[in-house]
Amino acid sequence: MSLVQPRVRVQSRRCAPATFPCPACGRHGHRKEEHTRTIRCLAYKEILFIELTTADYRATCSCCTTFRSRVADILPRAEYTNKVREAVIDRLFDDKLNVQDLRKSMTRDFFLDLSDGFVYDCLDWKLRQCDGAAYRQWTIEHFSGTLCIDEIHLGKKTLLLATDPINDFPVAFALVGSNDQDHMRRFLANLKSWGFLPRVVITDGSNLYPSLLDEIWPQAQHQLCVFHVIQDLNKLVLDAVKRLRRQMARRGKRGKKRPCGRQGPKAKRRRKLTLKDKAHFVFKKRYLIVQRREGMSRQQKKDLQTLLQYLPELKVLRQFADAVQRLLSLEQDEGQAHRRWAWLHRQESFQAVPELAKALKVLRLEQFEKMIAFLSSPVGQRQRTNNHVERMNRRLRYLEKVRYKWRRRRTIVRFLVLAFERWRQQQAHHDQQQATAQTRATPTTPPSPARGNAGTTAHLTSPPPI
């Protein structure tokens, strides 16, 4: 099989006028001599060269003696245009390719043999274009008042991350050597000094946050993540299921004895289930004790009824799970939540189960007030969990650890800054598209003469775009 040679094209570009402004002060200098060099550009399944002609200029100012003309999309002494650099960045962040796969992709699509050093140079080039002050100002302007805070471990470093779950963007991060209160205090104090004054701060159940939030943002409400609370309570409920199932399995086989020899399917159906068989079914379907009823299928509802028939002691656990789900639901007010909490603690059947007694201690009044802090927010801005920052943590861990395995502080910070800036640009582009679509969809009424006095005209105009 013969190899097809790629098409080679050459384009000429010239930037050598008689005079050219000084890059420092803008005063024009006079052309001295011209230079021509060849640069690779981006073309799909082609080899594209650009013959660039520039010139040296004699300066007429005191900034320098001579200077060379520059082209907007080509760096000085660069071998590739900025289109190649942008394609490298797109494959790193949008396509989530590692360096080796990226080089193969550029060779396959554009016949570009790039080095590892050039890829990392593209990252540094993009980093120099980022404006941290502009990003901070943008986050302050679009901040909704709700802040999610969490931390993850990247190698030997700890990443402290804050996000806005309502407007869906990362607010700030800090890469520290250890996860302690001193580093967290410095991180939160920096957010306050930049102008972030949240109304609600959502965290998990770590002991790292309560005292610091009372110290730095005493006016903010501390919302405990409901997902983590329900996860801890469901673990205690399933521990009770495990204990009851083991007791059931230890009672022995009280059904009919299984006859010797090989049995057919009809004989197996006629055989009565033993307690051990029922215990095995309870083990397989134990998750139904804590699953939400509205998310169950018809078969799962039948299996739940079978569970409660096999082991009636599970009814108390199912009642407790339903009560906890109603206790932390969105469709209620604070008064109704407190009444449900009081009813839950008055039930003697719950106190009689050791695992449920531990769960009720988790739902003590001080902690419960932080669990239902979301009820004081407007209906459209109620956030019960810090799942937003958890999802962003997983994205960062996937990109940083699995794909690139960057472990030095400089490379991690560079990656995070570029990722945050890219998300901001995508969000700004999305907002611009929505605003354009709403502007086009807004109906306009042509001017029409008003009825009444002669010679007067009433102009009906459309409302301003949102």
C-alpha positions as CSV (number, residue, x, y, z in Angstrom):
1,M,0.0,0.0,0.0
2,S,1.5,3.3,-1.1
3,L,1.5,6.3,1.3
4,V,-0.2,9.4,0.1
5,Q,1.9,12.5,0.4
6,P,0.2,15.4,2.1
7,R,-0.4,18.6,0.2
8,V,2.0,21.4,0.9
9,R,0.9,25.0,0.6
10,V,2.8,28.2,1.1
11,Q,1.3,31.6,2.0
12,S,3.0,34.9,2.0
13,R,2.5,37.6,4.6
14,R,4.2,40.9,4.8
15,C,4.6,43.3,7.7
16,A,7.3,45.8,6.6
17,P,5.9,49.2,5.9
18,A,8.1,52.3,5.5
19,T,7.4,53.3,9.1
20,F,6.3,51.3,12.1
21,P,5.3,52.3,15.6
22,C,7.7,51.6,18.5
23,P,6.3,48.8,20.7
24,A,7.1,50.8,23.9
25,C,5.9,54.4,23.1
26,G,4.2,54.2,19.7
27,R,6.4,56.7,18.0
28,H,7.1,55.7,14.4
29,G,10.6,54.6,13.3
30,H,12.1,54.3,9.8
31,R,12.6,51.0,8.0
32,K,16.2,49.8,8.0
33,E,16.2,46.3,6.4
34,E,13.8,43.4,5.7
35,H,13.9,39.8,7.0
36,T,12.0,36.7,5.8
37,R,11.4,33.5,7.7
38,T,9.2,30.4,7.4
39,I,6.6,29.5,10.0
40,R,4.2,26.5,10.3
41,C,0.5,27.2,10.5
42,L,-2.6,25.0,11.1
43,A,-4.3,23.3,8.2
44,Y,-6.3,20.0,8.4
45,K,-4.5,17.2,6.5
46,E,-2.2,19.6,4.9
47,I,1.2,21.2,5.5
48,L,0.9,24.9,5.6
49,F,3.9,27.2,5.6
50,I,3.8,31.0,6.0
51,E,6.6,33.1,4.6
52,L,6.6,36.1,6.9
53,T,8.4,39.2,5.9
54,T,9.2,41.7,8.7
55,A,11.6,44.6,8.9
56,D,14.0,46.3,11.4
57,Y,13.4,49.9,12.1
58,R,15.6,52.7,13.4
59,A,13.9,54.2,16.4
60,T,13.3,58.0,16.6
61,C,12.6,57.9,20.3
62,S,14.7,57.2,23.4
63,C,13.1,53.9,24.2
64,C,15.5,51.8,22.1
65,T,17.9,52.0,19.1
66,T,16.2,49.6,16.8
67,F,13.1,47.4,16.9
68,R,11.4,44.8,14.6
69,S,7.8,44.8,13.4
70,R,5.5,42.3,14.9
71,V,2.4,40.4,13.7
72,A,-0.5,40.0,16.0
73,D,-0.9,36.2,15.8
74,I,2.8,35.3,15.6
75,L,5.2,35.6,18.5
76,P,8.8,36.9,18.0
77,R,11.2,34.1,16.9
78,A,8.3,31.6,17.0
79,E,8.3,28.5,14.8
80,Y,4.5,28.1,14.9
81,T,1.6,30.5,14.8
82,N,-0.8,31.1,17.7
83,K,-3.4,28.9,16.0
84,V,-1.2,25.9,16.7
85,R,-0.8,27.0,20.4
86,E,-4.6,27.4,20.7
87,A,-5.2,24.0,19.2
88,V,-2.8,22.5,21.8
89,I,-4.7,24.2,24.7
90,D,-8.1,23.0,23.3
91,R,-6.9,19.4,23.2
92,L,-5.6,19.6,26.7
93,F,-8.7,21.1,28.4
94,D,-11.6,20.4,26.1
95,D,-10.6,17.0,24.7
96,K,-8.8,16.0,27.9
97,L,-5.9,14.4,26.2
98,N,-2.5,13.9,27.8
99,V,0.7,15.1,26.3
100,Q,1.5,11.9,24.4
101,D,-2.0,11.6,22.9
102,L,-2.0,15.3,22.1
103,R,1.2,15.0,20.1
104,K,-0.2,12.0,18.2
105,S,-3.4,13.9,17.4
106,M,-1.5,16.9,16.1
107,T,0.6,14.6,13.9
108,R,-2.4,12.7,12.5
109,D,-4.6,15.8,11.8
110,F,-2.1,18.5,10.9
111,F,1.3,16.7,10.3
112,L,2.9,18.7,13.1
113,D,5.7,16.9,15.0
114,L,5.5,18.8,18.4
115,S,7.8,18.3,21.3
116,D,6.9,18.0,25.0
117,G,8.7,21.2,25.7
118,F,6.5,23.1,23.2
119,V,3.3,21.7,24.8
120,Y,4.4,23.0,28.2
121,D,5.5,26.3,26.6
122,C,2.0,26.7,25.3
123,L,0.7,26.3,28.8
124,D,3.1,29.1,30.0
125,W,2.1,31.2,27.1
126,K,-1.6,30.9,27.9
127,L,-0.9,31.5,31.6
128,R,0.7,34.9,30.8
129,Q,-2.5,36.0,29.2
130,C,-4.6,35.3,32.3
131,D,-5.6,38.3,34.4
132,G,-6.2,37.2,38.1
133,A,-7.6,40.6,39.1
134,A,-10.1,40.5,36.2
135,Y,-11.2,37.0,37.2
136,R,-11.6,38.1,40.8
137,Q,-13.7,41.1,39.8
138,W,-15.8,38.9,37.6
139,T,-16.5,36.5,40.4
140,I,-17.5,39.3,42.8
141,E,-19.9,40.8,40.2
142,H,-21.6,37.4,39.5
143,F,-21.5,36.1,43.1
144,S,-24.9,34.8,44.2
145,G,-24.3,34.9,48.0
146,T,-24.0,31.1,48.4
147,L,-20.6,29.6,48.9
148,C,-19.5,25.9,48.8
149,I,-16.2,25.0,50.5
150,D,-14.3,21.8,50.4
151,E,-10.8,20.4,50.2
152,I,-9.1,17.6,48.3
153,H,-5.7,16.0,48.2
154,L,-3.5,16.3,45.1
155,G,-0.5,14.2,45.8
156,K,1.3,15.6,48.8
157,K,-0.6,18.9,48.5
158,T,-4.1,19.9,49.7
159,L,-6.4,22.0,47.5
160,L,-8.9,24.3,49.2
161,L,-11.7,25.2,46.8
162,A,-14.6,27.5,47.0
163,T,-17.4,27.6,44.4
164,D,-20.7,29.3,43.7
165,P,-23.4,26.5,43.2
166,I,-26.1,28.8,42.0
167,N,-24.3,30.6,39.2
168,D,-22.0,27.5,38.6
169,F,-18.4,28.8,38.7
170,P,-15.3,28.3,40.9
171,V,-14.6,31.3,43.1
172,A,-11.1,30.8,44.4
173,F,-8.6,28.1,45.4
174,A,-5.5,27.7,47.5
175,L,-2.8,25.0,47.3
176,V,-1.4,24.4,50.8
177,G,0.9,21.9,52.3
178,S,-1.4,20.6,55.0
179,N,-5.1,20.7,55.8
180,D,-5.4,22.5,59.1
181,Q,-7.2,25.5,60.6
182,D,-4.4,27.9,60.0
183,H,-4.4,27.4,56.2
184,M,-8.2,27.4,56.1
185,R,-8.4,30.6,58.1
186,R,-5.9,32.3,55.8
187,F,-7.9,31.1,52.7
188,L,-11.3,32.4,54.1
189,A,-9.8,35.7,55.3
190,N,-8.4,36.3,51.8
191,L,-11.9,35.8,50.4
192,K,-13.3,38.3,52.9
193,S,-10.7,40.9,52.1
194,W,-11.5,40.6,48.4
195,G,-15.1,41.5,49.0
196,F,-16.9,38.1,49.4
197,L,-19.6,38.4,52.1
198,P,-21.7,35.3,51.6
199,R,-25.2,34.8,53.1
200,V,-24.9,31.0,53.2
201,V,-21.8,28.8,53.5
202,I,-22.2,25.1,52.7
203,T,-19.7,22.6,54.1
204,D,-19.6,19.0,55.0
205,G,-19.6,17.7,58.6
206,S,-15.9,18.4,59.2
207,N,-14.9,20.0,62.5
208,L,-12.6,22.3,60.5
209,Y,-15.3,24.9,59.6
210,P,-17.7,25.9,62.4
211,S,-15.4,28.0,64.6
212,L,-13.7,29.6,61.5
213,L,-17.0,30.6,59.9
214,D,-18.2,32.1,63.2
215,E,-14.9,34.1,63.4
216,I,-14.7,35.3,59.8
217,W,-18.3,35.5,58.6
218,P,-20.5,35.8,61.7
219,Q,-23.5,37.1,59.7
220,A,-23.5,34.1,57.3
221,Q,-25.6,31.0,57.9
222,H,-23.7,27.7,58.1
223,Q,-25.4,25.0,56.0
224,L,-24.3,21.4,56.7
225,C,-24.4,19.2,53.6
226,V,-27.6,17.2,53.7
227,F,-26.2,14.6,51.5
228,H,-23.4,13.8,54.0
229,V,-25.9,13.8,56.9
230,I,-28.3,11.4,55.1
231,Q,-25.3,9.2,54.1
232,D,-24.2,8.9,57.8
233,L,-27.8,8.2,58.9
234,N,-28.3,5.6,56.2
235,K,-25.1,3.8,57.3
236,L,-26.5,3.5,60.8
237,V,-29.8,2.2,59.4
238,L,-28.0,-0.4,57.3
239,D,-25.9,-1.4,60.3
240,A,-29.2,-2.3,62.0
241,V,-30.3,-4.2,59.0
242,K,-27.1,-6.2,59.1
243,R,-27.5,-7.0,62.8
244,L,-31.1,-8.2,62.3
245,R,-30.2,-10.2,59.2
246,R,-27.5,-12.1,61.1
247,Q,-29.8,-12.9,63.9
248,M,-32.3,-14.2,61.4
249,A,-29.7,-16.4,59.7
250,R,-28.5,-17.9,63.0
251,R,-31.9,-19.2,63.9
252,G,-31.3,-22.2,61.6
253,K,-33.4,-23.8,58.8
254,R,-37.0,-24.0,60.0
255,G,-38.5,-25.0,56.7
256,K,-38.9,-28.5,55.3
257,K,-35.7,-30.4,55.0
258,R,-34.4,-30.6,51.5
259,P,-34.7,-34.1,50.1
260,C,-31.6,-35.9,48.9
261,G,-30.8,-36.2,45.3
262,R,-31.2,-33.9,42.3
263,Q,-34.4,-31.8,42.2
264,G,-36.2,-30.3,39.3
265,P,-37.5,-26.8,39.0
266,K,-41.0,-27.7,40.1
267,A,-39.7,-29.3,43.3
268,K,-37.6,-26.2,44.0
269,R,-40.7,-24.0,43.7
270,R,-42.7,-26.2,46.0
271,R,-40.0,-26.2,48.6
272,K,-40.6,-23.8,51.5
273,L,-38.0,-21.1,52.0
274,T,-35.8,-21.4,55.0
275,L,-34.8,-18.6,57.3
276,K,-31.3,-18.6,55.7
277,D,-32.9,-18.2,52.3
278,K,-34.9,-15.3,53.6
279,A,-31.8,-13.8,55.2
280,H,-30.0,-14.0,51.9
281,F,-32.9,-12.1,50.2
282,V,-32.7,-9.4,52.9
283,F,-29.0,-9.1,52.2
284,K,-29.5,-8.7,48.5
285,K,-32.3,-6.1,48.8
286,R,-31.1,-4.2,51.9
287,Y,-30.7,-1.0,50.0
288,L,-34.5,-0.7,49.7
289,I,-34.8,0.1,53.4
290,V,-33.2,3.5,52.8
291,Q,-34.1,4.2,49.1
292,R,-36.6,7.0,48.4
293,R,-40.1,5.7,47.6
294,E,-40.6,8.1,44.7
295,G,-37.5,6.6,43.0
296,M,-38.6,2.9,43.3
297,S,-39.8,0.9,40.4
298,R,-42.9,-1.4,40.6
299,Q,-40.7,-4.5,41.2
300,Q,-38.7,-2.7,43.9
301,K,-41.9,-1.8,45.8
302,K,-42.9,-5.5,45.7
303,D,-39.4,-6.5,46.9
304,L,-39.7,-4.0,49.8
305,Q,-43.1,-5.6,50.9
306,T,-41.4,-9.0,50.8
307,L,-38.6,-7.7,52.9
308,L,-41.0,-6.4,55.6
309,Q,-42.9,-9.7,55.5
310,Y,-39.7,-11.8,56.0
311,L,-38.3,-9.6,58.7
312,P,-41.0,-7.4,60.4
313,E,-38.4,-5.7,62.6
314,L,-37.4,-3.8,59.4
315,K,-40.6,-1.7,59.5
316,V,-39.2,0.5,62.2
317,L,-36.1,1.1,60.2
318,R,-38.1,2.0,57.0
319,Q,-40.3,4.4,59.1
320,F,-37.2,6.1,60.4
321,A,-35.8,6.4,56.8
322,D,-39.0,8.0,55.6
323,A,-39.1,10.4,58.5
324,V,-35.6,11.6,57.9
325,Q,-36.3,12.2,54.2
326,R,-39.4,14.2,55.1
327,L,-37.4,16.0,57.8
328,L,-34.8,17.4,55.3
329,S,-37.1,18.0,52.3
330,L,-37.3,21.2,50.3
331,E,-41.1,21.4,50.4
332,Q,-41.5,22.7,53.9
333,D,-41.0,25.7,56.2
334,E,-38.9,26.1,59.3
335,G,-41.8,25.6,61.7
336,Q,-42.9,22.4,60.0
337,A,-39.3,21.1,60.1
338,H,-39.0,21.7,63.8
339,R,-42.3,19.9,64.4
340,R,-41.1,16.9,62.4
341,W,-37.9,17.0,64.4
342,A,-39.7,17.0,67.7
343,W,-42.0,14.1,66.6
344,L,-38.9,12.1,65.5
345,H,-37.3,12.4,69.0
346,R,-40.5,11.4,70.8
347,Q,-40.9,8.0,69.1
348,E,-40.0,5.3,71.6
349,S,-39.7,2.7,68.9
350,F,-36.8,4.6,67.4
351,Q,-35.1,4.9,70.8
352,A,-35.4,1.2,71.3
353,V,-33.1,0.4,68.4
354,P,-29.4,1.0,69.3
355,E,-28.4,2.2,65.8
356,L,-31.3,4.6,65.6
357,A,-30.5,6.0,69.0
358,K,-27.1,6.9,67.7
359,A,-28.7,8.5,64.6
360,L,-30.9,10.6,66.8
361,K,-27.8,11.9,68.6
362,V,-26.5,13.0,65.2
363,L,-29.8,14.9,64.8
364,R,-29.4,17.0,67.9
365,L,-30.9,20.5,67.8
366,E,-27.6,22.4,67.4
367,Q,-26.7,20.3,64.3
368,F,-30.3,20.3,63.0
369,E,-30.4,24.1,62.9
370,K,-27.4,24.0,60.5
371,M,-29.0,21.2,58.4
372,I,-32.2,23.3,57.7
373,A,-30.4,26.6,57.1
374,F,-31.4,26.4,53.4
375,L,-35.1,27.0,54.4
376,S,-34.4,30.6,55.1
377,S,-33.2,31.2,51.5
378,P,-35.5,32.1,48.6
379,V,-37.1,29.0,47.0
380,G,-35.1,29.3,43.8
381,Q,-31.8,29.6,45.7
382,R,-32.1,26.8,48.2
383,Q,-29.0,24.7,48.3
384,R,-28.9,21.7,50.7
385,T,-25.7,20.1,49.6
386,N,-22.1,20.9,48.6
387,N,-22.3,18.6,45.6
388,H,-21.3,21.4,43.3
389,V,-17.9,21.7,44.9
390,E,-17.6,17.9,45.2
391,R,-18.2,17.5,41.4
392,M,-15.7,20.2,40.6
393,N,-13.2,18.4,42.9
394,R,-13.7,15.2,41.0
395,R,-13.2,17.0,37.7
396,L,-9.9,18.5,38.9
397,R,-8.7,15.2,40.4
398,Y,-9.5,13.4,37.1
399,L,-7.7,15.9,34.9
400,E,-4.7,16.5,37.2
401,K,-4.1,13.0,38.6
402,V,-5.3,10.5,36.0
403,R,-4.4,12.4,32.9
404,Y,-1.3,14.4,33.6
405,K,0.1,13.4,36.9
406,W,1.5,16.8,37.7
407,R,2.9,16.9,41.2
408,R,5.0,20.0,41.4
409,R,3.4,23.1,43.0
410,R,4.1,25.2,39.9
411,T,2.5,22.8,37.5
412,I,-0.6,22.3,39.7
413,V,-1.2,26.0,40.1
414,R,-0.7,26.7,36.4
415,F,-3.2,24.0,35.5
416,L,-5.8,25.3,38.0
417,V,-5.5,28.9,36.8
418,L,-5.9,27.9,33.2
419,A,-8.9,25.7,34.0
420,F,-10.6,28.4,36.0
421,E,-10.0,31.0,33.3
422,R,-11.3,28.6,30.6
423,W,-14.5,27.9,32.6
424,R,-15.0,31.7,33.0
425,Q,-14.7,32.3,29.3
426,Q,-17.1,29.5,28.5
427,Q,-19.6,30.8,31.0
428,A,-19.3,34.4,29.6
429,H,-19.8,33.0,26.1
430,H,-22.9,31.1,27.2
431,D,-24.3,34.1,28.9
432,Q,-23.7,36.2,25.8
433,Q,-25.5,33.6,23.6
434,Q,-28.5,33.5,26.0
435,A,-28.7,37.3,26.0
436,T,-28.6,37.4,22.2
437,A,-31.3,34.7,22.0
438,Q,-33.5,36.6,24.4
439,T,-33.0,39.8,22.5
440,R,-34.0,38.1,19.2
441,A,-37.0,36.4,20.9
442,T,-38.3,39.7,22.4
443,P,-41.4,40.8,20.3
444,T,-41.4,44.3,19.0
445,T,-44.4,46.4,18.1
446,P,-44.2,49.0,15.3
447,P,-45.2,52.5,16.2
448,S,-48.9,53.2,15.9
449,P,-50.9,56.4,16.2
450,A,-52.6,56.9,19.5
451,R,-56.4,57.2,19.6
452,G,-57.6,60.5,21.1
453,N,-56.2,64.0,20.4
454,A,-55.3,64.7,16.8
455,G,-51.7,65.2,15.9
456,T,-50.3,63.2,18.8
457,T,-48.5,59.8,18.3
458,A,-47.8,57.2,20.9
459,H,-44.8,55.0,20.4
460,L,-45.0,51.4,21.7
461,T,-41.6,50.0,22.2
462,S,-40.5,46.6,23.3
463,P,-39.0,46.1,26.8
464,P,-35.2,46.3,27.1
465,P,-33.4,43.0,26.6
466,I,-32.6,41.1,29.8
